[in-house]
Amino acid sequence: MISTVSVRNKKPHTNSIILSSPFLLLLSSYLCIVVRMENKDAATNENVGSGAVEEKIQEESVDEAYFFHPLEVSESEQTSGLEELEKNKANFEQKLQELLRSISEETLQLSEFLMEEDRLIRELCDSLKQILKKLKVSFYIPPREIPIKGKVKKVILNDECHLILVYEKGDVHSAFLAEYSPEIVLATLLVIMPELAEALTLYRKRISTRVNLFGRIKKELKNVVKAIVGSKEAIETEKEPTDAVKATLNSENHPT
């Protein structure tokens, strides 16, 4: 028996060598670790899947509760809500009526002002035409002072009260001043009024010079009359009423 055991120990089977080697222990340990990891991953996936399903179910429940469950309102709340709605409607209608009334009044006043503005512009331009024609003056107006669209090179107001626009391309537009917009009329008047006042002053000085000259000539002629006709007729001539020219001279010589 002893010899037999020793012979078997000298020639062991290959399987018995593998089972008794440390390699099997290492392999078994590795397999155990792999199995444990797979079990852990499976458990985690089951938990995640169940959590996602529960979350989805909760979202569907919230959506269903939001969309398909109407809000229950009592009769008292419905009544108060209707009363509030009627009150708001009445306030809105009242404010709307006041607004429409205000618009109507403003429209009426606007229409009156527009008509009055048109009438005043027409009369003003007619008077200005007579003055300019009498003074025989025209005015050159800086184009930047007139609110006109387009590139205007020259603006002239002639003695016929026609506003002439000369464009850079050579086009010319002429019309009575009253036919332009009120903004253009006003801008034109603001520019020419100082120059018009100066023109009137010069015109008055020319008239005053002529009146003084006529007065001196008349005085000398009266002296000639006295010398030729006699003093009696000269006295009668002195008793004649003072004419308009003499009154003008007196007013200039004795200003108040």
C-alpha positions as CSV (number, residue, x, y, z in Angstrom):
1,M,0.0,0.0,0.0
2,I,2.7,2.4,0.8
3,S,4.5,1.8,-2.4
4,T,1.3,2.3,-4.3
5,V,0.7,5.7,-2.8
6,S,4.1,6.8,-3.5
7,V,3.8,5.8,-7.1
8,R,0.5,7.8,-7.4
9,N,2.2,10.8,-5.9
10,K,5.0,10.6,-8.4
11,K,2.5,10.5,-11.3
12,P,-0.5,12.6,-10.4
13,H,-3.3,13.4,-12.9
14,T,-3.3,16.8,-14.6
15,N,-6.8,17.7,-13.2
16,S,-5.6,17.2,-9.7
17,I,-2.6,19.5,-10.3
18,I,-4.9,22.3,-11.6
19,L,-7.3,21.9,-8.6
20,S,-4.5,22.0,-6.1
21,S,-2.7,25.0,-7.7
22,P,-3.1,28.7,-6.4
23,F,-4.3,29.7,-9.9
24,L,-7.7,28.2,-9.1
25,L,-8.0,30.2,-6.0
26,L,-7.1,33.4,-7.9
27,L,-9.6,32.6,-10.6
28,S,-12.4,31.8,-8.2
29,S,-11.8,35.0,-6.4
30,Y,-12.0,37.0,-9.7
31,L,-15.2,35.2,-10.7
32,C,-16.7,36.0,-7.3
33,I,-15.8,39.7,-7.7
34,V,-17.3,39.8,-11.2
35,V,-20.5,38.1,-10.1
36,R,-20.9,40.6,-7.2
37,M,-20.3,43.6,-9.5
38,E,-22.9,42.2,-12.0
39,N,-25.4,41.7,-9.2
40,K,-24.8,45.3,-8.0
41,D,-25.2,46.8,-11.4
42,A,-28.4,44.9,-12.0
43,A,-29.7,46.1,-8.6
44,T,-28.8,49.7,-9.5
45,N,-30.5,49.5,-12.9
46,E,-33.6,48.1,-11.3
47,N,-33.7,50.9,-8.8
48,V,-33.1,53.5,-11.5
49,G,-35.8,52.0,-13.7
50,S,-38.3,51.9,-10.9
51,G,-37.4,55.5,-9.9
52,A,-37.9,56.7,-13.5
53,V,-41.2,54.9,-13.8
54,E,-42.4,56.3,-10.5
55,E,-41.4,59.8,-11.6
56,K,-43.2,59.4,-14.9
57,I,-46.3,58.2,-13.1
58,Q,-46.1,61.2,-10.8
59,E,-45.7,63.7,-13.7
60,E,-48.7,62.1,-15.5
61,S,-50.7,62.3,-12.3
62,V,-49.8,66.1,-12.0
63,D,-50.7,66.7,-15.6
64,E,-53.9,64.9,-15.3
65,A,-54.7,66.8,-12.1
66,Y,-53.9,70.1,-13.8
67,F,-55.8,69.5,-17.1
68,F,-58.7,67.4,-16.2
69,H,-59.8,68.4,-12.7
70,P,-61.8,71.7,-12.8
71,L,-61.6,74.2,-10.0
72,E,-64.6,74.0,-7.8
73,V,-66.2,77.4,-7.1
74,S,-69.0,78.1,-4.7
75,E,-72.1,80.0,-5.7
76,S,-71.1,83.0,-3.5
77,E,-67.8,83.2,-5.2
78,Q,-69.4,83.1,-8.6
79,T,-71.8,85.9,-7.6
80,S,-69.1,88.1,-6.4
81,G,-67.0,87.4,-9.5
82,L,-70.0,88.4,-11.8
83,E,-70.6,91.6,-9.7
84,E,-66.9,92.5,-10.0
85,L,-67.0,91.9,-13.8
86,E,-70.1,94.0,-14.2
87,K,-68.5,96.8,-12.1
88,N,-65.3,96.7,-14.2
89,K,-67.4,96.8,-17.4
90,A,-69.3,99.8,-16.2
91,N,-66.1,101.7,-15.3
92,F,-64.6,100.9,-18.6
93,E,-67.7,102.1,-20.5
94,Q,-67.7,105.3,-18.5
95,K,-64.1,106.0,-19.2
96,L,-64.6,105.2,-22.8
97,Q,-67.5,107.7,-23.1
98,E,-65.4,110.4,-21.4
99,L,-62.5,109.7,-23.8
100,L,-64.8,109.8,-26.9
101,R,-66.4,113.1,-25.6
102,S,-62.9,114.6,-25.1
103,I,-61.8,113.5,-28.6
104,S,-65.0,115.0,-30.1
105,E,-64.5,118.4,-28.4
106,E,-60.8,118.5,-29.4
107,T,-61.7,117.7,-33.0
108,L,-64.3,120.5,-33.1
109,Q,-61.8,123.0,-31.7
110,L,-59.1,121.7,-34.0
111,S,-61.4,122.3,-37.0
112,E,-62.2,125.8,-35.9
113,F,-58.5,126.7,-35.3
114,L,-57.5,125.3,-38.7
115,M,-60.2,127.4,-40.4
116,E,-59.1,130.5,-38.5
117,E,-55.5,129.8,-39.3
118,D,-56.1,129.5,-43.0
119,R,-58.1,132.8,-43.0
120,L,-55.5,134.7,-41.1
121,I,-52.7,133.4,-43.3
122,R,-54.6,134.5,-46.4
123,E,-55.3,138.0,-45.1
124,L,-51.8,138.4,-43.8
125,C,-50.2,137.4,-47.1
126,D,-52.6,139.8,-49.0
127,S,-51.5,142.7,-46.7
128,L,-47.8,141.7,-47.1
129,K,-48.2,141.6,-50.8
130,Q,-49.4,145.2,-50.9
131,I,-46.6,146.4,-48.6
132,L,-43.9,144.7,-50.6
133,K,-45.3,146.0,-53.8
134,K,-45.4,149.5,-52.5
135,L,-41.9,149.3,-51.1
136,K,-40.6,147.4,-54.2
137,V,-38.5,145.1,-52.1
138,S,-37.6,141.4,-52.2
139,F,-36.0,139.2,-49.7
140,Y,-33.4,136.5,-50.0
141,I,-34.0,133.8,-47.3
142,P,-31.4,131.3,-46.2
143,P,-32.6,127.8,-47.3
144,R,-31.7,126.3,-43.9
145,E,-34.3,128.6,-42.2
146,I,-37.2,127.1,-44.2
147,P,-38.5,123.6,-43.5
148,I,-38.6,122.4,-47.1
149,K,-37.9,118.9,-48.3
150,G,-35.2,118.5,-51.0
151,K,-31.9,120.2,-51.7
152,V,-32.8,123.9,-52.2
153,K,-30.1,126.3,-53.3
154,K,-31.9,129.6,-53.1
155,V,-35.2,130.9,-51.6
156,I,-36.6,134.3,-52.6
157,L,-39.7,136.2,-51.5
158,N,-40.4,138.8,-54.3
159,D,-42.5,141.9,-54.2
160,E,-45.6,140.0,-55.4
161,C,-45.3,137.9,-52.2
162,H,-44.4,134.8,-54.2
163,L,-42.0,132.4,-52.5
164,I,-39.6,131.1,-55.1
165,L,-37.6,127.9,-54.5
166,V,-34.6,127.2,-56.7
167,Y,-33.3,123.6,-56.3
168,E,-29.8,122.4,-56.9
169,K,-30.8,120.4,-60.0
170,G,-32.1,123.6,-61.6
171,D,-35.8,123.2,-60.9
172,V,-37.8,126.2,-59.9
173,H,-41.0,126.3,-57.9
174,S,-43.0,129.5,-57.4
175,A,-46.3,130.0,-55.6
176,F,-48.1,132.6,-53.5
177,L,-46.9,132.5,-49.9
178,A,-50.3,131.6,-48.5
179,E,-50.4,128.5,-50.6
180,Y,-47.5,127.0,-48.7
181,S,-47.9,125.1,-45.4
182,P,-48.4,127.2,-42.2
183,E,-44.9,126.1,-41.0
184,I,-43.2,127.5,-44.1
185,V,-45.3,130.7,-43.9
186,L,-44.3,131.2,-40.2
187,A,-40.7,130.5,-40.9
188,T,-40.6,132.9,-43.8
189,L,-42.2,135.7,-41.7
190,L,-39.8,135.2,-38.8
191,V,-36.9,135.7,-41.2
192,I,-38.2,138.7,-43.2
193,M,-39.9,140.7,-40.3
194,P,-36.7,142.3,-39.1
195,E,-35.7,143.1,-42.7
196,L,-39.2,144.4,-43.4
197,A,-39.0,146.7,-40.4
198,E,-35.7,148.1,-41.6
199,A,-37.2,148.5,-45.1
200,L,-40.1,150.4,-43.7
201,T,-37.7,152.7,-41.7
202,L,-35.8,153.5,-44.9
203,Y,-39.0,154.2,-46.7
204,R,-40.2,156.5,-44.0
205,K,-36.9,158.4,-44.1
206,R,-37.2,158.8,-47.9
207,I,-40.7,160.2,-47.5
208,S,-39.6,162.5,-44.6
209,T,-36.8,163.9,-46.8
210,R,-39.2,164.6,-49.6
211,V,-41.7,166.2,-47.3
212,N,-39.0,168.5,-45.9
213,L,-37.9,169.4,-49.4
214,F,-41.5,170.2,-50.4
215,G,-41.9,172.3,-47.3
216,R,-38.9,174.4,-48.1
217,I,-39.9,174.8,-51.7
218,K,-43.4,175.9,-50.7
219,K,-42.0,178.5,-48.3
220,E,-39.8,180.0,-50.9
221,L,-42.6,180.1,-53.4
222,K,-44.8,181.9,-50.8
223,N,-42.1,184.5,-50.5
224,V,-42.1,184.9,-54.2
225,V,-45.9,185.3,-54.1
226,K,-45.6,188.0,-51.6
227,A,-43.1,189.9,-53.7
228,I,-45.0,189.6,-56.9
229,V,-48.7,189.6,-55.9
230,G,-48.6,191.7,-52.8
231,S,-48.9,191.3,-49.1
232,K,-52.8,191.3,-49.0
233,E,-53.1,188.1,-51.0
234,A,-50.2,186.6,-49.2
235,I,-52.0,187.2,-45.9
236,E,-55.1,185.5,-47.3
237,T,-53.0,182.6,-48.4
238,E,-51.5,182.3,-44.9
239,K,-55.0,182.0,-43.4
240,E,-55.7,178.8,-45.5
241,P,-56.2,175.6,-43.4
242,T,-53.0,173.6,-42.7
243,D,-52.7,170.8,-45.2
244,A,-51.6,167.3,-44.5
245,V,-48.0,168.0,-45.5
246,K,-47.7,170.9,-43.0
247,A,-49.2,168.7,-40.3
248,T,-46.6,166.0,-41.0
249,L,-43.8,168.6,-40.8
250,N,-45.1,169.9,-37.5
251,S,-45.3,166.4,-36.1
252,E,-41.6,165.8,-37.1
253,N,-40.4,169.2,-35.9
254,H,-42.2,168.9,-32.5
255,P,-42.3,165.2,-31.6
256,T,-44.4,164.4,-28.6
